[in-house]
Structure formats: structure tokens, C-alpha cells
């Protein structure tokens, strides 16, 4: 009976039965073809015979293919590149980077070593390199004016991820794209597509999915924004330079099945919430509505330090004076951001979280004031953020997870001063900022935290609805299980935010045009 029922219950890569039942995500594990990796490394190193003689490719075939002793050349390679890419040997998938190890070693040997960017197709030293049990992620920036006919206001960032874990999503846009003729010989199965604000190049090598992406605007070039067609030659320059830089075999992984998520048994006397997908009437683009998603994508700590807190729309609603509860999903509200998990194709990407209202007569110096409310790390992880960026991303890379959490609306100057920058490791519950109102400029929005979740798929990092994940984390914080309530009758939402309805609709229209 369970075997017959499971296919009927699949939703967003997770099975769900009862409305108040949350489930963990379903995750697939890939198998790495390590012998093909060693053969490719031998070919790459072989272009410089003096360097190739330093590597041992014989291997000990009496040990399993996943045993590090079967790939001594990779052990050597990891030792060579670890000073540049810390922890590279922790990756259970081959690490592909735009780095010419053989040329770098040859320069060391003959005393003609050049700046590191010359061995990286003119890309600067990595802004971020992070490897762990799920795979690796790296961010490189192109030097100003290199590889492009236009000098951009800021360096162009290129991201690459290789992962042994893939989240199984019900993804209507997944798997699409067009071939890239200029790279067909090197990457026969490559797909290029624009999705959720990034141009992406997805391919499989050695059985492993990789995605290279650049944030861009799918429209005509603008003074301070990179157009996606301008990003094409930069991405292709990066891809052509990819070589094996490290990685190490690990024991084979197994798929991770969806299970019922852990939740408190005691019932909270106060905490109530509307079902996932039940967004405010007419708050979505083209009135396509929300999307129910029962997945608790990770067991996290709630992102605000203290309860109570409210999850509700910052753009639509009845009154600002509403209480903390019930909570309401706002993942698919009208925005100009592409969100493949929403029926309209556009949405909010995450959830808005507001600290509880202050008691009457409290002042701005009170510890209750929103700008005094601490924002904390939801898990142990590593930060991804460049100077002046208003978004901070926390990445989790463990044996069973490859997931990202993004925080927005904190002040960039304060984050810069506090060292909230790429590569910093933080512990679960550690303060990473305070609730603020920054949106391109101070006072650009109301005081709240925007929080979202991305998981890795064959299309790269995809936004998923964090509503269920946040409900489960809040229940752990207050040590009580919330109560789901029924939906409201249809009603026209009044605008209470700094973006009127006509502005939101115009923004959405621009997003569609872009």
C-alpha cells in the first residue's frame, strides 16, 4: 500500500499526506566515475612532461575505487592545490576550476611564476572556495575590462558548484536549455538557459552535475547592470579554462528518502498559521495564487533570536496593527523576481519575518525596537557575501545536505564592519546582524528580515518555499506545535507597504518583459 501510494503523494520532491504533516526533502545521490577522472588528469598534466613525471598514476587496483589509495595522483594534486583552495580534498566530487595546475607548477620550477590570475584565465584569486561532504562551491571574479568589450561598475562574479547530492523537486522548468556550439566538443551535454536572474551552464562530467552561473539582467545592457548576453563570453571563458584541481573519492552515497519531519508534541496555546500556499487573495501575479509545499527543507534554528515573531506580507494586508499570529505564506506574492516554483513564474523568492510589535509607549532605545532585534545563523555554515552587497548567504555542506539560506535588508555597511563576508564560518545561533530596513538605500523598506532557501538541482541553485521550514523551526524555538487554521474568504488586499499595488504590477510586468 505504501509503495502504491508514494507516487500519488509526491509534491515538490517531498511526500505529504495530512495538511499538518511536514516532511523532509527527497535527495538523490550520484555515483562518481573516478577512473575517468584520473585518465582526464593524466591528459591535462601530460601537456607538460616535466611536471607529469612528478605524479604517480599507477594506482593500487586491489583496493576499492572509492579508496583514496586507488588514486595517488589525486592525493598529490590535493596537496599541491590546498594552499590556494583550502580543504579541496574534502570534496567527494572532482573539483573543476579555471586553474592550470601544471602551468603553475612549471612557473614555480623555472622561477618564472606569474600572478595567480594568469593561471586562471585572468580571473582573480577565488573570492570563495568551500568544499565539504556534499561537494564544492567556488566564486571567481573577472578583472575589470578582461574578456569583455565593456568595463563594468563592479567585477563580474562567476559561481560554480559540483554536487554529489541533488534535491528532487517537482520542477516544471527543469531540464530545459539550449546547446552551446562553441563548447560542444568539451561539454557534449551542456545546456545554457536563463533562470531566476542568472544565466546558467549545466553539464555532467564523470557522472557529476555541475552548474556555472552569472547573475545578469535578461534585457538590453544598462549602465550598472550586466545583460545576460554580455555574460555569455565571460562564462564561456571560464568554462573553457576548467581543469581538474582536486577532490577525493569517498564511500558511495545512497539516496535520501523523504520522512516525516520532527516536530514538538506539546501544542502551543498561541501559535497559529494559515496553510502553505494560502497567500493573500489577489496578491500574486495574474492571480495565479500560491503553491503548497510541505517540505521542511532543513532542521534549522529560527533566524530571529527571540520569539514572538510574525511571518506575513510586507506589501499586502489589512492593517499594520495585526497581531503576531496567524502566520501567512508570502512566497509567491507579486514581485519581478523569477521563481520557477510559483505558478506565475514570478514571486517573492522567500518569506518576510517581522519581530513582534513593541509594547505601547516603548521608545527607539528600547531593546524591543526592531533595529535591536538580532538575526542569527540558522545552522553551522560558511558565509557567501562580497563587500557592499545587501544580501548575506549562509551555505550548508554536509553529508546529507547541500543547501543555502539568504538574509536580506540588513545594512551593508554594518555587515562589512562586522566581517559578514565570504569565507567566514559561523555557528548556529551566532549573531550575524540586526533586523533593518535597507533596500538599495537606508529606509528603503519596512523593518523586517527577508529569508529564503535555495537547494541544488541539475539546474543549479533553485529557490524553494521556506514557509514550512520556518514553521517547524519556530515550533522548536517556542517548544510548542502550532495549529493550522482554515483559509479566509476571498477579499481584496489593501496596500500597507512602501510599494503600492500599481508599482508591484508594473514591476512584475517589467520582470516578464525582461
Secondary structure in CASP SS format (residue, H / E / C, confidence):
PFRMAT SS
TARGET T0000
AUTHOR 0000-0000-0000
METHOD secondary structure of the structure
MODEL  1
X C 1.00
X H 1.00
X H 1.00
X H 1.00
X H 1.00
X H 1.00
X H 1.00
X H 1.00
X H 1.00
X E 1.00
X E 1.00
X C 1.00
X C 1.00
X E 1.00
X E 1.00
X C 1.00
X C 1.00
X C 1.00
X C 1.00
X C 1.00
X C 1.00
X C 1.00
X E 1.00
X C 1.00
X C 1.00
X C 1.00
X E 1.00
X E 1.00
X E 1.00
X C 1.00
X C 1.00
X C 1.00
X C 1.00
X H 1.00
X H 1.00
X H 1.00
X H 1.00
X H 1.00
X H 1.00
X H 1.00
X H 1.00
X H 1.00
X H 1.00
X H 1.00
X H 1.00
X C 1.00
X C 1.00
X C 1.00
X H 1.00
X H 1.00
X H 1.00
X H 1.00
X C 1.00
X C 1.00
X C 1.00
X C 1.00
X C 1.00
X C 1.00
X C 1.00
X C 1.00
X C 1.00
X C 1.00
X C 1.00
X C 1.00
X C 1.00
X C 1.00
X C 1.00
X H 1.00
X H 1.00
X H 1.00
X C 1.00
X H 1.00
X H 1.00
X H 1.00
X H 1.00
X H 1.00
X H 1.00
X H 1.00
X H 1.00
X H 1.00
X H 1.00
X C 1.00
X C 1.00
X C 1.00
X C 1.00
X C 1.00
X C 1.00
X H 1.00
X H 1.00
X H 1.00
X C 1.00
X C 1.00
X C 1.00
X C 1.00
X E 1.00
X E 1.00
X E 1.00
X C 1.00
X C 1.00
X C 1.00
X H 1.00
X H 1.00
X H 1.00
X H 1.00
X H 1.00
X H 1.00
X H 1.00
X H 1.00
X H 1.00
X H 1.00
X C 1.00
X C 1.00
X C 1.00
X C 1.00
X C 1.00
X H 1.00
X H 1.00
X H 1.00
X H 1.00
X C 1.00
X C 1.00
X C 1.00
X E 1.00
X C 1.00
X C 1.00
X C 1.00
X C 1.00
X E 1.00
X E 1.00
X E 1.00
X E 1.00
X E 1.00
X C 1.00
X C 1.00
X E 1.00
X E 1.00
X E 1.00
X E 1.00
X E 1.00
X E 1.00
X E 1.00
X E 1.00
X C 1.00
X C 1.00
X C 1.00
X C 1.00
X C 1.00
X C 1.00
X C 1.00
X C 1.00
X C 1.00
X C 1.00
X C 1.00
X C 1.00
X C 1.00
X E 1.00
X E 1.00
X E 1.00
X E 1.00
X E 1.00
X E 1.00
X E 1.00
X E 1.00
X C 1.00
X E 1.00
X E 1.00
X E 1.00
X C 1.00
X C 1.00
X C 1.00
X C 1.00
X C 1.00
X C 1.00
X C 1.00
X C 1.00
X C 1.00
X C 1.00
X E 1.00
X C 1.00
X C 1.00
X H 1.00
X H 1.00
X H 1.00
X C 1.00
X C 1.00
X C 1.00
X C 1.00
X C 1.00
X C 1.00
X C 1.00
X E 1.00
X E 1.00
X E 1.00
X E 1.00
X E 1.00
X C 1.00
X C 1.00
X E 1.00
X E 1.00
X E 1.00
X E 1.00
X E 1.00
X E 1.00
X E 1.00
X E 1.00
X C 1.00
X C 1.00
X E 1.00
X E 1.00
X E 1.00
X E 1.00
X E 1.00
X E 1.00
X E 1.00
X E 1.00
X C 1.00
X E 1.00
X C 1.00
X C 1.00
X C 1.00
X C 1.00
X E 1.00
X C 1.00
X C 1.00
X E 1.00
X C 1.00
X E 1.00
X H 1.00
X H 1.00
X H 1.00
X H 1.00
X H 1.00
X H 1.00
X H 1.00
X H 1.00
X H 1.00
X H 1.00
X H 1.00
X H 1.00
X H 1.00
X C 1.00
X C 1.00
X E 1.00
X E 1.00
X E 1.00
X E 1.00
X C 1.00
X C 1.00
X C 1.00
X C 1.00
X C 1.00
X C 1.00
X C 1.00
X C 1.00
X C 1.00
X E 1.00
X C 1.00
X C 1.00
X C 1.00
X E 1.00
X C 1.00
X C 1.00
X C 1.00
X C 1.00
X C 1.00
X C 1.00
X E 1.00
X E 1.00
X E 1.00
X E 1.00
X E 1.00
X E 1.00
X E 1.00
X E 1.00
X C 1.00
X C 1.00
X C 1.00
X C 1.00
X C 1.00
X C 1.00
X C 1.00
X C 1.00
X C 1.00
X C 1.00
X H 1.00
X H 1.00
X H 1.00
X C 1.00
X C 1.00
X C 1.00
X C 1.00
X C 1.00
X C 1.00
X C 1.00
X E 1.00
X C 1.00
X C 1.00
X C 1.00
X C 1.00
X C 1.00
X C 1.00
X C 1.00
X C 1.00
X E 1.00
X C 1.00
X C 1.00
X C 1.00
X C 1.00
X E 1.00
X E 1.00
X E 1.00
X C 1.00
X C 1.00
X C 1.00
X C 1.00
X E 1.00
X E 1.00
X C 1.00
X C 1.00
X C 1.00
X C 1.00
X C 1.00
X C 1.00
X C 1.00
X C 1.00
X C 1.00
X E 1.00
X C 1.00
X C 1.00
X C 1.00
X C 1.00
X C 1.00
X C 1.00
X C 1.00
X C 1.00
X C 1.00
X E 1.00
X E 1.00
X C 1.00
X C 1.00
X C 1.00
X C 1.00
X C 1.00
X C 1.00
X C 1.00
X E 1.00
X E 1.00
X C 1.00
X C 1.00
X C 1.00
X E 1.00
X E 1.00
X E 1.00
X E 1.00
X E 1.00
X C 1.00
X C 1.00
X C 1.00
X C 1.00
X C 1.00
X C 1.00
X C 1.00
X C 1.00
X C 1.00
X C 1.00
X C 1.00
X C 1.00
X C 1.00
X C 1.00
X H 1.00
X H 1.00
X H 1.00
X C 1.00
X E 1.00
X E 1.00
X E 1.00
X C 1.00
X C 1.00
X C 1.00
X C 1.00
X E 1.00
X E 1.00
X E 1.00
X E 1.00
X C 1.00
X C 1.00
X C 1.00
X C 1.00
X C 1.00
X C 1.00
X E 1.00
X E 1.00
X E 1.00
X E 1.00
X E 1.00
X E 1.00
X E 1.00
X C 1.00
X C 1.00
X C 1.00
X C 1.00
X E 1.00
X E 1.00
X E 1.00
X E 1.00
X E 1.00
X E 1.00
X E 1.00
X C 1.00
X C 1.00
X C 1.00
X H 1.00
X H 1.00
X H 1.00
X H 1.00
X H 1.00
X H 1.00
X C 1.00
X C 1.00
X C 1.00
X C 1.00
X C 1.00
X C 1.00
X C 1.00
X E 1.00
X E 1.00
X C 1.00
X C 1.00
X C 1.00
X C 1.00
X E 1.00
X E 1.00
X E 1.00
X E 1.00
X C 1.00
X E 1.00
X C 1.00
X C 1.00
X C 1.00
X C 1.00
X C 1.00
X C 1.00
X C 1.00
X C 1.00
X C 1.00
X C 1.00
X C 1.00
X E 1.00
X E 1.00
X E 1.00
X E 1.00
X E 1.00
X E 1.00
X E 1.00
X E 1.00
X E 1.00
X E 1.00
X C 1.00
X C 1.00
X E 1.00
X E 1.00
X E 1.00
X E 1.00
X E 1.00
X C 1.00
X C 1.00
X H 1.00
X H 1.00
X H 1.00
X H 1.00
X H 1.00
X H 1.00
X H 1.00
X H 1.00
X H 1.00
X H 1.00
X H 1.00
X H 1.00
X C 1.00
X C 1.00
X E 1.00
X E 1.00
X E 1.00
X E 1.00
X E 1.00
X C 1.00
X C 1.00
X C 1.00
X C 1.00
X C 1.00
X C 1.00
X C 1.00
X C 1.00
X E 1.00
X E 1.00
X C 1.00
X C 1.00
X C 1.00
X C 1.00
X C 1.00
X H 1.00
X H 1.00
X H 1.00
X H 1.00
X H 1.00
X H 1.00
X H 1.00
X H 1.00
X H 1.00
X H 1.00
X H 1.00
X H 1.00
X H 1.00
X C 1.00
END
